[in-house]
């Protein structure tokens, strides 16, 4: 189970995407996590998933 705290979630998800998974879909499927929930939590904190980079990145100057 992934944490719901945005800063922890961002760190863990981006590390796993960088080191293990080729896509957010792969991560969610393997860990049995909701892609929609991860995206929602991180978007509310100012991050968007960039498919080309396979990372969540800051979408402006409002990132937590």
Protein Blocks (a to p, Z undefined) as FASTA:
>chain_A
ZZfbfklmmmmmmmmmmmmpgbfklmmmmnopafklmmmmmmmnopacdfklopacdfbj
kbZZ
